[in-house]
Structure formats: structure tokens, C-alpha cells
């Protein structure tokens, strides 16, 4: 035993052996821990170990192999908290920002513990308002910064198996770990808002009854609450501010252990549900040249971040967050690939949704699907087998890449969202666009062997209005965010149905419920892969806030209190999902062609109200808001495991997006009756009974009806 550097307490007499340069991070072998840190520009590295009282022991690492600093500490064990101090030049004008006074997180830390208490010490420069971030600050920040922690990776996975839901059968349910259960009365209070809460039996039962297949969680990588938000009394609720790409955020753990995340995955898998993670590899929480130094910035700033070529003091930013990770650097690509592989192999997750994914395809220049990022994932034997989903845009030039990602990737289809919203609010000239979106967006995805399933269809997601608010507000109401309602998207394609926000007007309320049913029915009857925002099936509202990223409160949490109207909407959504699962006609994995088969039946026929094929004039009329879509069940384009054609029901969707009633003639198709299933004008959205071909069918203003006809 010997004194710590502070002299306040005795600590183990740690010694450092040579260790290994691989793997990166901290790894326990049962007798000690190997530590390894990459930095291509550092001149020296100290490993800092902390005892339970916060006393620090600094251990210089003398070994460096191919820019990896490493050492082995015998006797070190899981639970040990640690950090890095990295030495090198303080030359911001050259992009070098070394400051050993700042304790840094390990980029490969498997767990991060302790709070971040915002103080000026977290900034590597003197905040005097005059030097513009160029004078180094020598204040030590270790007392107020989280620490990396050594973990024991062992976990009893038992017979856990990935559900491997086929693309054509997938239905995403986007949820926030905390917000999903924070207000759920049947989840024990101590488990609300946690990983354990997500997988509580009452929640598993809810997912199964609803019919979703894949739980897509907003970011769970350890993230930072921005100082600006903390000063306003807010938090970075959504978590798109990552600083630890291997560490599940323990603020969502009831037990304080990373194994709670693993148990959640195991329980969801046992219920037949996939786990998809929303991941943020495009930027970090360290911000721009005036942001804090918490990890990468103090380890190898020009290696980890894209800097402005002719002024490396500044950060190249196509993310809107102040910085952009340098995906042109092989070490950053390794970090991302290692992180993804860790979450698949050690955490057993089933796929990823990549935030601002266009940034990852930029390399050293503009977006290019031939960059190293895509190549690495395509050839990786682990990552190439999981679901890869892009948010296909960023804010840089050429960043909107819907339809531009390579084979093997699915994409959030923003054009689907915009077309569906605009049509149902009766914008002119939207029919042709809508028809393409209903059919899986072949104009975007048919190239290079892609499929309808590559279009992730959504009407609402976490970013923007909820479904209820989409039909209840014309304008955003983000005053609670503390930015005078300047933040958030102003062009929402929303319509309040005649009154802004809450109202007692019965007609307005009835129209809003009908519009919700219209939007949900459109979503689940479209070719492609549907994504449902958690709570939309229950009429969740954010009070008109369309940017709830900082609302860790009842604005952002789901309301599970009983309400007859919301219960009716949930049952309608549940019936829609069950209907979709029963109809291979709406779950095609090949694109509709509009061409007749050997019997003269087209896979899709577009009809006017007289049951005639729509004319060019009908398509070109910007005021056309009425149409029928007939999908032939004998022409699904699918085959079973034996290669036999899959035959489904023929499907007839009649749509009246106009403010007036419309009478349709039911088309003659194989001379059978049409069986009714849905009528969004009904209070429960359901319909029953049969109508003969050639009979008339009246549609209420702004409504749709769905019929099937057996192909056998």
C-alpha cells in the first residue's frame, strides 16, 4: 500500500506490465485488466485508477504499439473505475487539443458511472470571453466527470436465440426506454423507465397483443445532458448526444448493471421480439471548438473529428451539433465496427437504425455508397446479417439520400411520410406521389436489387408531432423547450381539423379520430415495412410540441391512463396489424408491376369511382383525392419454401380524401362478393358483411374502406 497523489488515503500499490495493444479498452482476464488506448498524435498517456472515495492513482503507460498505448494491471478487477489523461501539444490552431488536466473517458468503456456535474473545468480552454478558446485551462476536472468502469462480461444467455424476423414480416415499434413505462401503473414503480421495465411481463403482453415484431429503442449509448439544457432545468431526453459507444446508459438501469440490458434483450427474444437500437455515430457530445473536452477531443482530436481543412481549429459540421466524426479515418471506422459488433455479439441486439446516416457515407468528401463504412459492414460476417436501417439524410450539401443507400440497407422513407400527410390534409396534386408510396416506392428502391421492404414507412416518429398532434395542431407549440418556439420543424404537413389544440367541438373531435384511422390504415396497407411510434395507437399527445428532445417529463412520457376513445384506437390498430399479417398481398417482397398475368389480371389496378381504370386526365388532375386500388391475390409475386406461388386474397382499398361523400362501384373481379373489413368512418373503424361485385358503395368524406375477395 502507498499514498495516493493527493496523500489523503492509501491505495493498492498498482504496477503496470507491458500488456497488449489489442483489444482496445479495458478487459479483465480473471487476474488483472489489460488497458489499451489508441492515439495517433499523443506524446504520453496516463491510466488513472480511482478508489471508492475518489482518490486517484496515475500510472504512466510506457508501451506503445502502432499508436496504441497499452498496459496490464495485475489485481485490477471488475468494478474498478478509471479514466485517461493524455499528454501532447496544446495547439488548437493545428487541431491539437491535448490537456492532461482533463480526465477523459475511454472510447471503448463498457460501462460509464457517476454524474457529469457541469463546471468550467470540463472545458480545455480558459473561458475568459477574449481568447476565443485558444488559451489552455489548467483546472482539474476529475471530481466532476463520470468515470469509465471495468466490467465482467459474463452473462447466462441460456438458449437465447435471435428471432430473425423476415423483412416482409417486420413491424417496428419506436419507443424511448424511459418514456415507455414511466407512467405505466402496472409496472412496479422501481422498474418504471428502465430496461427491466421495457421487458416487464405486462409490457411483453402488450407488444404481443398489439402485434409488433421489433422494438426500436431511442439511443441507449451513454450520453450527456448538454450544459445549456441543464442550465434551463431541462435534459437531453432523447439521448442523441452520445459519448460512450459501448456503454448502455445506466440511468435506465434499475440495478445499476449493464446485465439488466442483456436480460431485457433475453426476455424480449423469448417473447419473439427483436431489439433494434437507434445509434448515433455521426457526432459526439463534445460539440464544436468551444465545447467540452470529455473523451475523443483530448485523445486524438484530428483523428476522431473532421476539421476544417484550412482552419483546423474549427470543426467541419454536417450534423448540426458542432462536430462530425471522421469516418475517413480507419481508426474511427474500426471504433464504429467494433461497437456494432459488440452490441450484436455481447448484447445480442438484432439491428441498428443509424441517426443521420448520410454523414457516415461521406468519407473525406460527399456522400458515396462506395465508402469504407459501407464496405466494412457489407463484408463483416456478423454485421451483414443484422438489420441495418438508415436515417438517410444530414444537413450537409447532398445530404438528402432517400433511396441512395446500398443493397442490404433499409431506409426511413421521409418521402412516404410527406406524401401521406399531404394527401390526407387534401393538398392538391398528391395522388401520383401517394400511389408510388403505397406500392413500396419502386422509384426509390427498385434499383440495384433492392426491395419494397427497404422502405421503412412511417407517418410519425419521435422527431415531430405525434399522430394525435398531427391532426390537432396547425403549428408547433414548443415553448416548454426554452427557445421561444424557434426550435423544431415549422413545415409539418399537419392539419388541426378546424380548431387548434384541445377542443370540445364534437365534429372536430370526430374528424380527428377519423383522420387518425385514415393515417394508420394507410400505413399498414402500404407495401414496405411499417414503423409505429409508441403511443400513437393510444392517442398520445405532446401538447403540440414537435421537438420533445428535452422533455423528460409527462410531455415526453406515454400516458397509460384509461380512455375509451384511445382504447378504441388501440383496438383498431391491433386489428389493422393482424389484418396485415394475414394478407400476403400487402407484404410483398417484390415490386408491383401493373402488368397482367397469363389470365389478364394485373397485380395492381388503379380505379376511379366508376370502377374503371384511372385515365391520364384523372392522374393529372391536381384536385383528384378519390381512387381505388385493386391488388390481385393470385399475383403476389411470392413463392413458398417449395417454390410454389403464394396465393392470397385480392384486396380492394377505396379512398375518399375529399370533403364530400363519394359513391364507388365495386369492381368486377373473379365474379365473387367483396367482404368488408374496415371503414374509417365508423367509430371503431371496422366493417363487416359482403357486397356483390358491381354494387355501389358510399364513402363518407375523408375516409377509406377495405375489402377482400378470396382467390381460391
FENDA-V139844 format. One record per pair of residues at least 4 apart in sequence whose ideal C-beta (glycine too) atoms are under 6 Angstrom apart, sorted by sequence separation. I is the first residue (numbers start at 0). J is the second residue. If there is no record, write none. Layout:
i,j
I,J
I,J
//
This chain:
i,j
2,6
49,53
50,54
75,79
104,108
122,126
130,134
140,144
164,168
175,179
177,181
186,190
224,228
286,290
292,296
296,300
299,303
300,304
333,337
340,344
341,345
342,346
371,375
379,383
404,408
429,433
436,440
440,444
441,445
449,453
464,468
467,471
468,472
482,486
495,499
498,502
516,520
520,524
550,554
551,555
595,599
596,600
606,610
607,611
613,617
638,642
639,643
681,685
690,694
698,702
3,8
27,32
63,68
90,95
91,96
125,130
164,169
174,179
186,191
190,195
191,196
206,211
224,229
228,233
235,240
254,259
267,272
285,290
292,297
301,306
306,311
316,321
318,323
326,331
361,366
368,373
393,398
421,426
435,440
444,449
464,469
502,507
534,539
550,555
613,618
679,684
49,55
180,186
190,196
249,255
307,313
317,323
325,331
342,348
360,366
376,382
377,383
392,398
404,410
459,465
478,484
480,486
498,504
523,529
541,547
579,585
595,601
607,613
617,623
638,644
639,645
655,661
3,10
25,32
26,33
62,69
88,95
119,126
228,235
252,259
267,274
316,323
324,331
392,399
422,429
435,442
459,466
477,484
522,529
547,554
677,684
36,44
47,55
48,56
60,68
89,97
124,132
285,293
295,303
307,315
314,322
315,323
362,370
421,429
547,555
593,601
605,613
637,645
665,673
678,686
0,9
25,34
125,134
190,199
357,366
391,400
444,453
477,486
498,507
677,686
47,57
60,70
87,97
124,134
181,191
186,196
224,234
225,235
247,257
264,274
304,314
305,315
360,370
391,401
444,454
477,487
497,507
544,554
592,602
593,603
607,617
635,645
653,663
1,12
125,136
180,191
181,192
224,235
285,296
422,433
496,507
591,602
675,686
23,35
34,46
45,57
46,58
85,97
124,136
283,295
401,413
439,451
475,487
591,603
635,647
675,687
86,99
186,199
247,260
359,372
391,404
401,414
541,554
633,646
675,688
19,33
45,59
46,60
418,432
440,454
496,510
18,33
20,35
84,99
177,192
389,404
418,433
439,454
496,511
632,647
674,689
44,60
180,196
185,201
222,238
632,648
223,240
608,625
632,649
672,689
673,690
120,138
222,240
304,322
305,323
418,436
539,557
631,649
121,140
222,241
223,242
389,408
391,410
672,691
680,699
82,102
83,103
120,140
217,237
218,238
305,325
630,650
82,103
176,197
218,239
220,241
221,242
304,325
387,408
388,409
389,410
390,411
415,436
472,493
606,627
101,123
221,243
303,325
473,495
629,651
680,702
220,243
472,495
534,557
679,702
44,68
220,244
288,312
469,493
471,495
628,652
679,703
98,123
118,143
221,246
288,313
604,629
665,690
667,692
302,328
470,496
627,653
667,693
678,704
39,66
96,123
116,143
221,248
287,314
464,491
538,565
603,630
665,692
219,247
302,330
412,440
537,565
626,654
677,705
37,66
219,248
464,493
602,631
665,694
676,705
37,67
115,145
538,568
625,655
49,80
290,321
366,397
600,631
664,695
665,696
675,706
35,67
36,68
113,145
365,397
373,405
537,569
602,634
624,656
625,657
48,81
113,146
326,359
356,389
536,569
624,657
662,695
663,696
673,706
674,707
35,69
111,145
112,146
287,321
356,390
366,400
600,634
47,82
286,321
323,358
327,362
350,385
355,390
356,391
357,392
358,393
662,697
673,708
34,70
111,147
112,148
282,318
327,363
349,385
350,386
352,388
353,389
354,390
357,393
536,572
625,661
47,84
98,135
100,137
281,318
318,355
368,405
629,666
660,697
661,698
671,708
33,71
110,148
241,279
282,320
343,381
355,393
596,634
45,84
100,139
101,140
102,141
108,147
172,211
332,371
336,375
419,458
10,50
31,71
32,72
110,150
176,216
239,279
282,322
318,358
660,700
31,72
44,85
109,150
170,211
242,283
282,323
317,358
340,381
357,398
402,443
406,447
415,456
416,457
470,511
659,700
31,73
91,133
102,144
105,147
170,212
171,213
172,214
173,215
175,217
242,284
343,385
406,448
412,454
416,458
658,700
13,56
15,58
31,74
32,75
43,86
104,147
169,212
332,375
339,382
357,400
406,449
412,455
500,543
655,698
8,52
20,64
31,75
41,85
42,86
169,213
171,215
240,284
409,453
411,455
412,456
470,514
13,58
17,62
42,87
470,515
653,698
8,54
10,56
41,87
89,135
326,372
409,455
584,630
7,54
20,67
36,83
40,87
589,636
655,702
164,212
584,632
5,54
20,69
466,515
587,636
654,703
19,69
27,77
3,54
18,69
242,293
584,635
653,704
18,70
242,294
523,575
583,635
3,56
18,71
519,572
608,661
652,705
583,637
610,664
15,70
16,71
280,335
516,571
608,663
609,664
651,706
523,579
610,666
15,72
194,251
650,707
193,251
194,252
195,253
214,272
487,545
13,72
218,277
487,546
648,707
649,708
193,253
213,273
214,274
215,275
216,276
217,277
458,518
486,546
606,666
218,279
223,284
524,585
526,587
648,709
649,710
213,275
583,645
190,253
584,647
82,146
189,253
195,259
458,522
583,647
646,710
82,147
194,259
198,263
582,647
80,146
81,147
194,260
197,263
206,272
584,650
203,270
476,543
477,544
80,148
198,266
194,263
198,267
456,525
466,535
477,546
480,549
79,149
424,494
475,545
421,492
456,527
467,538
472,543
77,149
276,348
420,492
460,532
468,540
77,150
278,351
454,527
455,528
456,529
457,530
459,532
467,540
468,541
77,151
274,348
281,355
465,539
176,251
274,349
275,350
276,351
277,352
278,353
279,354
318,393
319,394
451,526
455,530
468,543
273,349
317,393
451,527
452,528
459,535
465,541
281,358
317,394
633,710
317,395
632,710
24,105
464,545
463,545
24,107
264,347
23,107
439,526
437,525
438,526
439,527
245,338
244,338
423,517
245,341
49,146
419,521
154,258
159,265
154,261
117,226
159,268
162,271
164,273
111,221
162,273
117,229
571,684
567,683
32,149
27,149
25,149
524,652
111,243
108,243
111,246
109,245
110,246
451,587
109,246
215,352
107,245
108,246
450,588
451,590
445,590
110,257
441,590
439,590
438,591
132,288
132,289
520,679
517,679
516,679
513,679
516,684
122,291
123,292
121,291
520,703
517,703
431,618
161,349
104,293
104,294
101,292
103,294
428,621
430,623
103,297
427,621
103,298
427,622
101,297
98,297
425,624
96,296
96,300
94,300
94,301
85,297
94,306
85,298
94,311
93,311
92,312
91,312
422,656
231,481
40,299
38,298
39,299
38,299
39,302
167,452
166,452
173,460
37,330
237,548
236,549
236,550
236,551
233,549
234,551
236,555
228,549
179,533
173,530
169,528
170,529
171,530
172,531
173,532
174,533
172,533
209,573
210,576
210,577
182,556
181,556
182,558
183,559
178,555
182,559
178,556
179,557
178,557
167,586
167,588
//
